């Protein structure tokens, strides 16, 4: 469904921009002598706004009012970049189209479309910061930004090449077919941009564990005193900050209800109560309860053979140490503390696993 929505958004945005440009050119007569100066900004603005809005609404499908609120700044950026890139590409194209210069038409069109595609990629990449908390990670933000710009630029080059091929073919056809050249060409541009963004903007499959029952805040937070101060007695659940961090609070180390632990893309995360060896430390559990083995987009829960009865997956208690589970999105993991003298009921600690990056704004 995601890919179809992106393609539809690209096609409709390109055609809306082209129709707006035709309105200015034919009905108002704006810069009729320089059609590219009018047409290119309209298409660039429409594509940039369309791609940005599509990403925002796909990220928040059940919250349209929230999407409209957070879309204000991204849309202003998209309009500004689209206008600037459209005017530059239109101006360059208009100059190179002058008969005195005699520059090859296909190369001029490729340059113009490349600038339009790059502006759409810039708008999509930059505005991501305003509607996603995942962009708070500088490394992830710049990775996404570079991929967006490069992908959009490449898509525009392919669109220009395909359009020139079609244009050459239509040159040998009846004259009435040439009237569809421009809308057909920009439709191809929008289609390829939508297809590209459906790939480059796919959800980040970095897993996350969201803390739930059992992690309620019960006392003073060490970070209120000194962010660098570590707990003395390890009485509170916490994470190993050398390989783990919280999604929306990278400086914290104590696990509290509602916080989400960002899991690494690959590697092994140990869960238990061993002070120096557990990456997710939970007091009251066995020293080593289980391991989370992370491989690309998969997370595999491997219970300790002597502590498997402390684990529950989606309400189903594990029956053996061989009961290895491949976790799926929204799986609930429950860990029970060991029974000790004077304790009638074991304490429960619960996580919700997400197979894509948990964005609190999504």
KETOR-452334 format. One record per atom (N, C-alpha, C): x, y, z. Coordinates in steps of 0.05 Angstrom, whole numbers, plus 5000, padded with zeros to 4 digits. Atoms other than C-alpha are relative to their C-alpha. Layout:
N
XYZ ...
END
This chain:
362
501649765000 500050005000 501750255000 498249774997 505750485018 501050094972 498949935026 508850454949 497950124981 502249895017 502150584914 499450285008 500649734991 500951194957 502150204991 497849825009 507751484940 499950054970 500149975029 506951354866 497650184993 502349845005 499951654867 500550295007 499349734992 502552264905 501850134980 498149895020 508252354855 498550084974 501449955025 503652304794 498150245003 501949784997 498252764821 501450265005 498549754995 503253284847 501250114974 498849915025 506753314779 497950124982 502149905018 500253394741 498650255011 501149764988 497453904790 501950244995 498149795006 503854314782 499950084971 500149945028 503454264707 497550164993 502549865005 496154484706 500150285011 499749734989 497655074752 501750174982 498349855018 503255274706 498650084974 501549945024 498655234646 498050225005 501949794993 493655674682 501450275000 498549745000 498856214693 500850084972 499149935027 501356164622 497850074981 502149965020 494856124583 497850195009 502249844990 489556444627 500950285009 499049744990 493656994660 502150124981 498049905019 499157044608 502550095014 497649934985 504857064659 502449894986 497450085013 511657054624 499549804977 500650175023 508756754560 502449964983 497650025017 515256904525 502149825013 498150174985 519056504579 498549785015 501850204987 514655894593 501449845022 498650164980 520055504631 500250155027 499749844975 520756074682 497449985017 502650034986 513355984699 499449715007 500850284997 512455234690 501749855020 498250164982 518554964727 499650065029 500649964972 517255324793 497449885010 502550124993 510055094793 500249705005 499750294997 512054364783 501849935023 498250064978 517854394832 498650045027 501449954975 513454704887 497949785005 502150204996 507754214875 501249725007 498750264993 512453604876 501150005028 498849994973 516153834938 497949995021 502250004980 509753984976 498649735001 501450265001 506453344953 501549785013 498450214988 512152894973 500350045031 499749954971 513053235041 497349945014 502650064988 505553205057 499449705000 500650295002 505052485034 501549855022 498550134980 510652285081 498950055028 501149934974 507552655140 497549855006 502650134995 500652355131 500349705001 499650284998 503351655120 501249935027 498850054974 507351715185 497950035022 502149964980 501051945222 497349944988 502550065015 495351585187 497450045016 502449974984 490551635245 499750275014 500149744987 492052345266 500250234979 499949795021 490252825209 500350285011 499749734988 489653435255 502850055008 497249974992 496553315283 501850034975 498449985025 499253225212 499950284989 500349735010 496453895191 501550205017 498649814982 499454235252 503049994996 497150025003 506453965242 500950054972 499349965028 506154075167 500650294992 499749725007 506554835170 502950074992 497249945006 514154915174 501049844977 499150155024 515654335126 499050114974 501149905025 510954625074 501350274993 498649755007 514155315079 502849954989 497450075010 520955005069 499849884972 500450125026 518354595010 499350214979 500749785018 515255214978 502550174993 497649835005 521655614987 502149864982 498150155016 526255074959 499049954972 501250045027 521454914902 500150254983 500049755015 520955644882 502850074991 497249935007 528455754884 501149824978 499050195020 530155114846 498650034974 501549975025 524555224796 500850254985 499149765013 526755934781 502849964988 497250055010 534055724774 499949824975 500150195023 532455124729 498550124976 501549875022 527355524689 501750214987 498349795012 532156104680 502349894983 497850135015 537955654659 498949884974 501150125024 533455274611 499250224979 500849795018 530655924581 502450124986 497649885013 537556204569 501349814980 498750195018 540255564538 498249934976 501850045022 534055514494 500250234979 499849775019 535756184461 501449914974 498950085026 537256104386 502950084997 497349915003 543756484393 502049805013 498250194986 546655944440 500049734986 500250255014 544155324403 501149765017 499250224982 545154844462 498149774995 501850235005 542454134452 497649995020 502449994984 535254114476 499849785021 500250214979 535653424511 501750065024 498249944977 541553654554 498850225017 501249784985 537954294573 497749895018 502350124985 531753894594 501049835023 498950174979 535953404634 501150175023 499049834979 539353964672 497750125016 502349884987 532654294687 498649805018 501450204984 529453654711 501849905024 498250084978 535653474752 499850205023 500349804979 534954134790 497349975014 502650044987 527554004802 500149765019 499950244983 528853304828 501750045025 498349954977 534553544873 498650175020 501549834981 530054084903 497949855015 501950174986 524753574919 501449835021 498550154981 529953134952 501050165023 499249824978 532653724992 497750065018 502449934983 525653915015 499249765017 500850234985 523953205035 502049935022 498050064981 530553095070 500250195023 499849794979 530753755108 497650005018 502449984984 523553755131 499549765017 500450234983 524053065160 500650065030 499249934972 527153385222 497550125015 502349874987 520553755236 497749825006 502350174994 515953155237 500849725008 499250264990 520152575263 502150035021 498049994978 523852485329 502449824993 497750165008 528151965295 502250174988 498049825012 531552545259 501750145021 498449884979 534152765327 502849875002 497450135002 539852265316 501550124976 498749865023 544752685273 501049804979 499050205019 547752065241 497849904982 502350105015 540951805220 498950224982 501149785016 538652495197 501750044974 498349955024 544652605150 500049764981 500250235018 544151895124 497550024983 502649985014 536851995106 500150244981 499949765017 538252695078 501649944974 498450065024 543752445031 498649814981 501550205016 539551855008 497750134985 502349875012 533552304994 501050174976 499049835022 537652804952 501149844977 498850175021 541552274914 497849844986 502150165013 535351844902 498350174982 501749825016 531152434877 501550094975 498549915023 536752684832 500349774979 499850235019 537751984802 497449954986 502750055011 530251904792 499450214978 500649795020 529852574755 501749954975 498350065024 535652364709 498749784984 501350225014 532151714692 497450094987 502449895012 525652084680 500650164975 499249845023 529052574633 500949824977 499150185021 532352004595 497649854987 502450135011 525751624588 498350194983 501649815015 522152254566 501350064973 498749955026 527352394512 499749774981 500450245017 526651684487 497150004988 502849995010 519051754483 499750234981 500249775017 519752444452 501149944972 498850085026 524252164398 498149814984 501950195012 519151604385 497650154989 502349855008 513352094382 500550184977 499349825022 517152514332 499149884973 500850135025 515252004279 497049944999 502950054999 507951984299 498450244992 501649775007 502052434281 500350235019 499549754985 502353154306 498350015025 501749984976 496453074354 501149865025 498850144977 500552604398 502050185014 497949834988 505653154411 498850185022 501249844980 500553524453 500149885028 499850134974 501353014509 502849975010 497250044992 508853054512 500750115027 499349884974 509553534570 498649875024 501250144977 504253234617 501049725003 499050274998 506752544600 502850005012 497349984989 513952744615 500150065029 500049934972 512453064681 498649785017 501250234986 507952474700 502149795005 497950194996 513952024690 501950095022 498349884979 518152494733 498749955028 501350044974 512952474789 499849715008 500250294995 512051714783 502749905011 497450104991 519551584790 500850125027 499449884974 520252074847 498549865023 501650144980 514551744884 501149725006 498850274997 517551054872 502650015016 497449974986 524351294896 499550055030 500449934972 521651604960 498649775016 501250224987 517550984975 502149805010 497850184992 524150614980 501850145020 498249864982 528651145012 498850085026 501349914975 523451355063 498749775015 501250224986 521550655085 500850015029 499449994971 521250565161 502749885007 497450104990 527850475196 499449755017 500650254986 527949755219 502049955023 498550034975 531949885282 497949945021 502050094980 528249505336 500050175025 500249854975 525849815401 498349845019 501550124978 523349565468 498850225016 501349794985 518150015500 499249895027 500450094972 517949945576 497150045008 502849984990 511049805607 499849945029 500550084972 508549475670 502649925014 497750074984 513749405725 502250205001 497949805001 517850005706 499050285008 501149754991 513650535740 502150155017 498149834985 517551115769 499349995029 500650024971 518251025844 501850165018 498249864983 523851465868 501650224986 498449785011 528952015857 501649914977 498450065024 532352035790 502850115004 497249924996 539852045794 500850234982 499349795019 540152495733 499150275009 500849754989 536453035771 502350135017 497849914984 542753085814 502450054982 497749995018 548252945763 499749814978 500450195023 547352655693 502249794998 497850195002 554152315699 500249805024 499950164977 552751995766 498649734995 501150275004 551651235764 498849905027 501150104975 547250875815 502049835015 498150144983 550950575874 499249705003 500850274992 546849955890 498549854978 501450135023 543749795822 497249905009 502750084990 536849785854 497850044979 501949945020 533350045792 500749884973 499450115027 532649735722 501550214984 498449815016 537650055675 501249864975 498950115025 541149965608 503050054999 497149975005 548349885586 500350214978 499949785019 549650555552 502149974979 498050045020 555550285514 498949894974 501250115025 550949925465 497150084997 502849945001 543950175482 499550295008 500849734992 540350845489 497050024996 502949965002 533251105496 499550174975 500749865025 529751365434 499850305004 500449714997 527752045461 501450125024 498449894978 532652125518 502749855001 497550155004 539651915498 501950015024 498249984976 542852135565 499049835023 501150154977 538351715610 501149715000 499150284998 540351015635 498049845016 502050154984 534650825683 497549954983 502450085016 528750455651 497550095015 502649914989 522050785664 497849944981 502450065016 515050635639 499750224979 500549815022 513850955571 502550064984 497649965015 521151005551 500549764981 499450215020 523550615490 503049964996 497250065003 530250275486 500649944971 499250055028 533350325417 502049774999 498250235003 536449655398 501950034977 498149985023 542649605354 499049844976 500850145024 541849365282 500949715000 498950274998 546148745295 501349965027 498750054974 549048405356 498249855019 501550144979 546748085420 499650185025 500749854976 543248415479 499249815022 500550184978 543448045545 498150125021 502049914980 537648105594 500349835026 499750154975 538447925668 500650195023 499349844976 540748165736 502950005007 497149994995 548248065729 501050284996 499349725000 551048745746 501850084977 498049925020 556948745698 499549884973 500350145026 554448285643 497350054986 502649955012 547148465632 499950274986 500349755015 545848985577 497450145008 502549904988 538749065603 499849885028 499950094972 539249015679 497450045013 502649994986 532948845717 500449855027 499650144974 533648695792 497849815006 502050204993 530148075817 499849784980 500050215020 530847685753 502449825005 497650164999 535747105746 502350154988 497649865010 542847315730 499950034969 500249995030 541747135656 497449874992 502650105007 534647065632 499949924971 500250055029 535247115556 501850194985 498549825019 538947415497 498250084978 501349915025 536147825441 502150014978 498150015022 539947645378 498850164977 500949815020 539248205326 501549964974 498850045027 540448075252 498450164980 501449835020 538548625203 497250075010 502749934992 530948645208 498749795018 501150214983 530148035253 501150035028 499350014971 530247975329 499149735010 500650284991 530647275359 500549995030 499850034971 529247155433 501049725006 498850264993 533846605460 500049985030 500150024970 531946405532 502449845011 498050164986 537046155581 498649735009 501250264995 535845405591 499149965029 500750034971 535445485667 498250225010 501849784991 531046105668 497750054981 502049965020 526146005611 497250035012 502649984988 520245945659 499450275011 500449724991 521146685677 499150174976 500649845024 519246895606 497349934989 502650045012 512546995573 500050174974 500149865025 511447185500 497150014991 502849965007 504547475482 498149845018 501750144981 501547175545 500449705001 499550295000 504446475531 502749955014 497650064985 509446225582 501749794985 498250195014 515545885551 500249745016 500050274987 515845135565 502749865000 497350125001 523144985550 502050204992 497849825008 529945295539 500450004970 499750025029 529445085466 497850174986 502349855012 523245535455 500950274990 498949765012 526846045412 497850134983 502149855014 522146585384 501150224983 499449775017 522847045325 497850215006 501949804992 519647685349 498850154977 501449845021 514548075308 499150265013 500949744991 511948785313 497749985020 502049994979 507848915376 499949755018 499850224981 509948275411 500550105028 499749934972 509348325486 501849805014 498250174985 515148055527 499750055030 500449974971 513947925601 502149835014 497950144983 519447745652 499050005029 500850034973 517847475721 502449985018 497850024982 522447585780 500049735015 499850264986 524946985820 498550025026 501450014975 520746775879 502049975023 498250014977 524246895945 498349995026 501450024974 522446796018 498650265007 501549764993 517047286040 498650134977 501349885023 514847445969 497949804989 502250175009 508047145951 499849994970 500449985029 507547395880 502650124987 497649885013 513447515832 499350274987 500449755013 514348205804 500149974970 500250035029 512648295730 501350244987 498849795016 516748695680 499249954971 501150055027 513748795611 501150204980 499149845023 516349055544 498249954977 501350045026 513049165477 502250034979 497950005021 517648995418 498950134975 500749885026 517449415354 502149934980 498150085020 520649175291 500850224981 499149765014 521549875264 500450215021 499349804981 524150495297 497550125012 502349894987 519250735349 500250315000 500049715001 517751465334 497650105016 502249924984 513551775389 498150194987 501749825015 510752275339 498449864979 501450145022 508351745291 497549875009 
END
